[in-house]
């Protein structure tokens, strides 16, 4: 079978605290997206979403990209980079202009977006995204295409994602040191939403909980856009550390126990099932030696659930602070590597009192089975975000993000083309 011809190629890197992964996706002549290659390796130099060792992080990023390039049979020069830490925060800014009751023209929409761009107040923080979500006519929300309609006042809701500048610059530098250009730094929860949330879910209202190794991001979507975002400094590696500490074993052994025998839901058989644990001084001796010891699986499950109780309590508080309660709350989607823990959806549903499901990357041609898991949702979402290339109002005029590759004249042309296509 002949290989499809790709007219555009997107590269993505997700520098997590547990693993660093890379993906190369191509857009075919028929308009289909296909994964060309992907790769991952153990993380180095990154802790809780922050670069802690520039040289180690650079090496790990370069290694992950080279593995993806080898699988894809091609090389890339630039990438879209995921950011899970850096104090991510989100807000919605509402801007209106007076048009005097006449018909809305394209020039009015451009003037509105220019006014919205000038109204951004980052308060000393870095703006990662500033995207138009919905238009309003005389206060009426949910207008997808205001062109040609009459109104006294035309408004727009702008979704703004903020981050601390220094950590983002460190992340950008680590990627650039790996001989790659940075197309943009994308908030991980926004990218994950592209991979595992449907348009209907985003419209009805959904909370996306991305459980990473060191950071859990809680994002609330409603009306088709991201309304709120909160980062918790707690993740699945904290459960691993609790297991290692409780049973006096090494981290890699604790991770194996969590993944193979751990569960978020207890069962009556747990007290009868015994699990072998290697001691921390084990140098590779075969299991079953006198130095090994065994515990009841119930002890392991108890450690897991104790730490999950702490996590879900903080998730519940974050959801409450963002107004995701009562009739304003809906389904919760769990994704990220921590969502691969057995029984976590059932546990979270009971703890949070909301329907929960596991979020995985949507079916993509060429996506390896090993990467079609919650732990790779953000990676796949980065490529989907790059392919969608949403409009950012900062690309209008002079005041755009310096890492962007678009100049002012091209930016206005790109924005107007997008408005014609989508609105």
C-alpha positions as CSV (number, residue, x, y, z in Angstrom):
1,X,0.0,0.0,0.0
2,X,1.4,3.4,-1.0
3,X,2.4,5.8,1.8
4,X,0.3,8.9,2.0
5,X,1.8,12.2,1.0
6,X,2.1,14.7,3.8
7,X,1.7,18.4,3.1
8,X,2.4,19.6,6.6
9,X,4.2,18.0,9.6
10,X,3.8,18.9,13.3
11,X,6.2,18.1,16.0
12,X,5.4,18.0,19.8
13,X,7.3,17.5,23.0
14,X,5.7,16.9,26.4
15,X,8.4,17.3,29.1
16,X,6.8,15.6,32.0
17,X,8.3,14.8,35.4
18,X,8.0,11.1,34.9
19,X,8.6,10.8,31.2
20,X,9.5,13.0,28.3
21,X,7.7,12.2,25.1
22,X,7.7,13.4,21.6
23,X,5.4,12.9,18.6
24,X,5.4,13.7,14.9
25,X,2.1,14.1,13.1
26,X,1.4,14.7,9.5
27,X,-1.5,16.2,7.5
28,X,-2.1,14.3,4.3
29,X,-3.4,15.6,1.0
30,X,-6.8,14.3,1.9
31,X,-6.9,16.3,5.1
32,X,-6.4,13.4,7.4
33,X,-4.1,13.6,10.4
34,X,-1.8,10.7,10.9
35,X,0.8,9.9,13.5
36,X,4.1,9.4,11.7
37,X,6.2,8.4,14.8
38,X,6.4,8.9,18.5
39,X,8.9,8.1,21.3
40,X,9.5,8.6,25.0
41,X,12.1,8.1,27.7
42,X,12.5,8.6,31.4
43,X,12.4,12.2,32.5
44,X,15.6,14.0,33.7
45,X,16.0,17.5,34.9
46,X,12.3,18.3,35.4
47,X,10.4,18.3,38.7
48,X,6.8,19.3,39.2
49,X,6.7,20.9,35.7
50,X,9.8,23.0,36.3
51,X,13.3,22.6,34.8
52,X,15.7,21.9,37.6
53,X,18.7,20.8,35.6
54,X,19.1,22.5,32.2
55,X,21.7,20.1,30.8
56,X,19.8,16.9,31.9
57,X,16.5,18.2,30.6
58,X,18.0,19.2,27.2
59,X,19.6,15.8,26.8
60,X,16.3,14.0,27.6
61,X,14.3,16.1,25.3
62,X,16.8,15.6,22.4
63,X,16.8,11.8,23.1
64,X,12.9,11.6,23.0
65,X,12.8,13.6,19.8
66,X,15.4,11.4,18.1
67,X,13.4,8.3,19.0
68,X,10.3,9.8,17.5
69,X,12.2,10.9,14.4
70,X,13.6,7.4,14.0
71,X,10.1,5.9,14.1
72,X,8.8,8.5,11.7
73,X,11.6,8.2,9.3
74,X,11.9,12.0,9.1
75,X,13.4,14.8,11.1
76,X,11.8,18.0,12.5
77,X,13.2,21.4,13.2
78,X,10.5,22.9,15.4
79,X,8.0,21.7,18.1
80,X,5.0,22.7,20.1
81,X,5.9,22.3,23.8
82,X,3.5,21.3,26.7
83,X,3.7,23.1,30.0
84,X,2.1,21.5,33.1
85,X,3.7,23.6,35.8
86,X,4.8,27.3,35.9
87,X,1.8,28.3,38.1
88,X,-0.8,27.9,35.3
89,X,-3.9,30.0,35.8
90,X,-6.9,30.9,33.5
91,X,-9.5,33.6,33.3
92,X,-12.1,34.9,30.9
93,X,-12.0,38.5,29.8
94,X,-15.2,40.1,28.4
95,X,-14.9,43.1,26.0
96,X,-17.6,45.1,24.3
97,X,-17.8,47.9,21.7
98,X,-20.7,50.1,20.6
99,X,-21.7,49.7,17.0
100,X,-24.9,51.8,17.1
101,X,-27.5,49.2,16.1
102,X,-26.2,48.7,12.6
103,X,-25.2,45.5,10.8
104,X,-22.0,43.8,12.1
105,X,-19.2,43.9,9.5
106,X,-15.9,42.2,9.4
107,X,-14.2,45.5,10.3
108,X,-16.3,45.6,13.5
109,X,-15.0,42.1,14.5
110,X,-11.4,43.1,13.9
111,X,-11.9,46.3,15.9
112,X,-13.4,44.2,18.7
113,X,-10.4,41.8,18.8
114,X,-8.0,44.8,18.7
115,X,-9.8,46.2,21.8
116,X,-9.7,42.8,23.5
117,X,-6.0,42.6,22.8
118,X,-5.3,46.0,24.4
119,X,-7.5,45.0,27.4
120,X,-5.3,42.1,28.4
121,X,-3.8,42.7,31.8
122,X,-1.3,39.9,32.7
123,X,-0.3,41.6,36.0
124,X,3.4,40.8,35.5
125,X,2.8,37.2,34.3
126,X,3.3,35.6,30.9
127,X,0.3,35.2,28.6
128,X,0.4,31.7,27.0
129,X,-2.9,32.0,25.2
130,X,-5.4,34.7,24.5
131,X,-8.1,33.2,22.3
132,X,-11.6,34.5,21.3
133,X,-14.2,32.0,22.4
134,X,-17.7,33.4,22.0
135,X,-19.3,36.6,20.7
136,X,-22.2,38.4,22.3
137,X,-24.8,40.7,20.8
138,X,-26.4,43.1,23.3
139,X,-25.4,40.8,26.1
140,X,-26.8,37.6,24.5
141,X,-24.2,34.8,24.6
142,X,-23.4,31.9,22.4
143,X,-23.1,33.8,19.1
144,X,-20.8,31.9,16.8
145,X,-21.0,34.2,13.8
146,X,-22.1,37.8,14.4
147,X,-21.4,39.0,10.9
148,X,-24.5,40.3,9.2
149,X,-26.5,40.6,12.4
150,X,-27.7,43.9,14.0
151,X,-26.8,45.0,17.5
152,X,-26.2,48.0,19.7
153,X,-23.2,46.4,21.3
154,X,-20.9,43.7,20.0
155,X,-18.8,41.7,22.6
156,X,-16.4,38.8,22.8
157,X,-15.3,36.5,25.6
158,X,-11.5,36.0,25.5
159,X,-10.0,33.0,27.2
160,X,-6.6,33.9,28.7
161,X,-4.1,31.5,30.1
162,X,-1.3,32.8,32.3
163,X,2.0,31.4,33.6
164,X,5.1,32.4,35.5
165,X,7.6,33.8,33.0
166,X,10.8,32.4,34.3
167,X,9.8,28.7,34.3
168,X,8.4,29.0,30.8
169,X,11.6,30.6,29.6
170,X,13.6,27.8,31.2
171,X,11.5,25.2,29.4
172,X,11.8,27.1,26.1
173,X,15.6,27.3,26.5
174,X,15.9,23.6,27.3
175,X,14.1,22.8,24.0
176,X,16.1,25.3,22.0
177,X,19.4,23.9,23.5
178,X,18.2,20.5,22.0
179,X,18.5,22.3,18.5
180,X,14.8,22.7,18.1
181,X,12.8,25.9,17.4
182,X,9.8,26.5,19.7
183,X,6.6,27.2,17.8
184,X,4.7,27.9,21.0
185,X,4.4,26.8,24.6
186,X,0.9,25.3,25.2
187,X,-0.7,24.8,28.6
188,X,-1.0,21.0,29.1
189,X,-4.6,21.0,30.2
190,X,-5.6,22.9,27.1
191,X,-3.7,20.4,24.9
192,X,-5.2,17.4,26.8
193,X,-8.6,18.7,26.2
194,X,-8.0,18.6,22.4
195,X,-7.2,14.9,22.7
196,X,-9.9,13.5,25.0
197,X,-12.8,15.9,25.2
198,X,-15.6,16.1,22.7
199,X,-17.1,19.4,21.5
200,X,-20.4,18.4,23.1
201,X,-18.7,17.8,26.5
202,X,-17.0,21.2,26.4
203,X,-20.3,22.8,25.5
204,X,-22.4,21.1,28.2
205,X,-19.8,21.5,31.0
206,X,-17.0,19.1,32.0
207,X,-14.0,19.1,34.3
208,X,-10.7,17.7,33.0
209,X,-8.4,16.4,35.7
210,X,-5.0,15.6,34.4
211,X,-3.1,13.5,37.0
212,X,0.6,13.8,36.2
213,X,3.6,12.5,38.1
214,X,4.2,15.6,40.2
215,X,1.3,18.0,39.2
216,X,-2.4,17.5,38.9
217,X,-4.1,20.1,36.7
218,X,-7.9,20.7,37.1
219,X,-9.6,22.5,34.2
220,X,-13.2,23.4,33.9
221,X,-14.9,23.7,30.5
222,X,-18.3,25.1,29.7
223,X,-20.0,26.8,26.8
224,X,-17.3,25.4,24.5
225,X,-14.3,27.1,26.3
226,X,-11.9,26.7,29.2
227,X,-13.3,28.7,32.1
228,X,-11.0,27.9,34.9
229,X,-7.7,26.2,35.7
230,X,-6.0,25.2,38.9
231,X,-2.7,23.4,39.4
232,X,-2.2,21.1,42.4
233,X,1.4,20.2,43.5
234,X,0.5,16.6,44.0
235,X,0.6,13.7,41.5
236,X,1.0,9.9,41.1
237,X,4.6,9.9,42.0
238,X,3.6,11.0,45.5
239,X,1.6,7.8,45.8
240,X,4.7,5.9,44.6
241,X,6.9,7.7,47.3
242,X,4.3,6.8,50.0
243,X,4.5,3.1,48.9
244,X,8.3,3.2,48.9
245,X,8.4,4.8,52.4
246,X,5.7,2.5,53.9
247,X,7.3,-0.7,52.8
248,X,11.0,0.3,52.8
249,X,11.7,-0.4,49.2
250,X,13.1,1.5,46.2
251,X,11.1,3.9,44.0
252,X,11.2,1.8,40.9
253,X,10.0,-1.2,42.9
254,X,7.2,0.9,44.4
255,X,6.2,2.1,41.0
256,X,6.1,-1.5,39.8
257,X,3.9,-2.5,42.8
258,X,1.5,0.4,42.2
259,X,1.1,-0.3,38.5
260,X,1.0,-4.1,38.7
261,X,-0.8,-4.8,42.0
262,X,-2.1,-1.5,43.1
263,X,-5.7,-0.4,42.9
264,X,-8.0,2.4,44.0
265,X,-10.7,0.0,44.9
266,X,-10.4,-2.6,47.7
267,X,-11.8,-6.2,47.3
268,X,-12.4,-9.0,49.9
269,X,-9.7,-11.1,48.3
270,X,-7.0,-8.4,49.0
271,X,-6.3,-9.8,52.5
272,X,-5.6,-13.3,51.1
273,X,-3.4,-12.3,48.1
274,X,0.3,-11.9,49.0
275,X,2.7,-9.7,47.1
276,X,6.5,-10.1,47.1
277,X,8.5,-6.9,47.8
278,X,12.2,-6.6,47.0
279,X,14.3,-4.8,49.8
280,X,15.9,-1.4,49.0
281,X,19.4,-3.1,49.0
282,X,18.4,-5.6,46.3
283,X,21.1,-5.6,43.6
284,X,19.1,-7.7,41.1
285,X,18.8,-10.9,42.9
286,X,16.0,-13.2,41.8
287,X,12.6,-12.8,43.6
288,X,12.0,-15.4,46.3
289,X,15.3,-15.0,48.1
290,X,15.3,-14.9,51.8
291,X,15.8,-11.1,51.7
292,X,12.4,-10.6,49.9
293,X,9.3,-10.3,52.0
294,X,5.6,-10.5,51.3
295,X,2.7,-8.3,52.3
296,X,-1.0,-8.7,51.8
297,X,-2.3,-6.8,48.8
298,X,-4.7,-5.0,51.2
299,X,-1.8,-3.2,52.7
300,X,-0.8,-1.8,49.3
301,X,-4.3,-0.8,48.4
302,X,-4.7,1.0,51.8
303,X,-1.6,3.1,51.1
304,X,-3.0,3.9,47.6
305,X,-6.4,4.9,48.8
306,X,-5.1,7.0,51.7
307,X,-3.1,9.2,49.2
308,X,-6.0,9.2,46.7
309,X,-8.2,10.6,49.5
310,X,-5.8,13.5,49.9
311,X,-5.7,14.1,46.1
312,X,-9.5,14.0,45.5
313,X,-10.1,16.3,48.5
314,X,-7.9,18.9,46.9
315,X,-9.5,18.3,43.5
316,X,-12.9,18.8,45.1
317,X,-11.8,22.1,46.6
318,X,-10.5,23.3,43.3
319,X,-13.7,22.4,41.5
320,X,-15.7,24.2,44.2
321,X,-13.6,27.3,43.9
322,X,-14.2,27.3,40.1
323,X,-18.0,27.0,40.6
324,X,-18.1,23.4,39.3
325,X,-20.8,22.4,41.9
326,X,-24.5,21.6,42.1
327,X,-26.4,22.2,38.9
328,X,-23.3,24.0,37.4
329,X,-21.2,20.8,37.7
330,X,-21.1,17.9,35.2
331,X,-18.9,15.0,34.2
332,X,-15.3,14.6,35.3
333,X,-12.7,13.2,32.9
334,X,-9.5,11.8,34.3
335,X,-6.4,11.7,32.2
336,X,-2.7,11.7,32.5
337,X,-0.4,8.9,33.6
338,X,-2.0,8.8,37.1
339,X,-5.3,8.0,35.5
340,X,-4.0,4.6,34.5
341,X,-4.2,3.3,38.1
342,X,-6.8,0.5,38.3
343,X,-10.1,1.6,39.7
344,X,-9.4,5.3,39.9
345,X,-12.5,6.4,37.9
346,X,-14.8,4.4,40.3
347,X,-12.9,5.8,43.3
348,X,-13.1,9.4,42.1
349,X,-16.8,9.1,41.2
350,X,-17.5,8.1,44.8
351,X,-15.2,10.7,46.3
352,X,-16.3,13.6,44.2
353,X,-20.0,12.7,43.7
354,X,-19.8,13.2,39.9
355,X,-19.8,10.8,36.9
356,X,-16.2,10.0,36.0
357,X,-14.6,8.5,33.0
358,X,-11.0,7.9,31.8
359,X,-9.8,10.2,29.0
360,X,-7.6,8.7,26.3
361,X,-6.4,10.2,23.0
362,X,-9.0,10.0,20.3
363,X,-8.5,7.4,17.6
364,X,-5.7,8.6,15.4
365,X,-4.3,6.8,12.4
366,X,-0.8,5.5,13.1
367,X,-1.0,6.0,16.9
368,X,0.8,3.1,18.6
369,X,-1.3,1.1,21.0
370,X,1.2,1.8,23.8
371,X,0.6,5.6,23.3
372,X,-3.2,5.4,23.1
373,X,-3.3,5.7,26.8
374,X,-4.2,8.5,29.3
375,X,-0.5,9.1,29.9
376,X,-0.1,10.4,26.3
377,X,-3.2,12.5,26.1
378,X,-1.3,15.8,26.3
379,X,1.3,14.7,23.7
380,X,-1.4,13.8,21.2
381,X,-3.3,16.9,22.1
382,X,-0.3,19.1,21.4
383,X,-0.2,17.8,17.8
384,X,-4.0,18.3,17.4
385,X,-3.7,21.8,18.8
386,X,-0.9,22.6,16.3
387,X,-3.0,21.3,13.5
388,X,-6.0,23.3,14.6
389,X,-3.8,26.4,15.0
390,X,-6.3,28.5,16.9
391,X,-6.3,32.3,16.5
392,X,-4.5,34.2,19.2
393,X,-5.5,37.9,19.4
394,X,-1.9,38.9,20.4
395,X,-0.8,38.2,16.9
396,X,-2.6,41.4,15.8
397,X,-0.2,44.3,15.3
398,X,3.0,44.8,17.2
399,X,2.3,43.3,20.6
400,X,2.7,39.6,20.0
401,X,4.6,36.9,21.9
402,X,8.2,37.0,20.9
403,X,8.4,33.2,20.5
404,X,5.8,33.4,17.8
405,X,7.0,33.0,14.3
406,X,4.3,35.2,12.8
407,X,5.1,38.8,11.9
408,X,2.5,41.6,12.1
409,X,1.3,41.7,8.4
410,X,1.1,37.9,8.3
411,X,-0.7,37.8,11.6
412,X,-3.5,40.1,10.4
413,X,-3.9,38.1,7.2
414,X,-3.9,34.8,9.1
415,X,-6.5,36.2,11.6
416,X,-8.8,37.5,8.8
417,X,-8.5,34.2,6.9
418,X,-9.5,32.3,10.1
419,X,-12.4,34.6,10.7
420,X,-13.7,34.0,7.1
421,X,-13.3,30.2,7.5
422,X,-14.8,29.7,10.9
423,X,-17.1,32.7,11.3
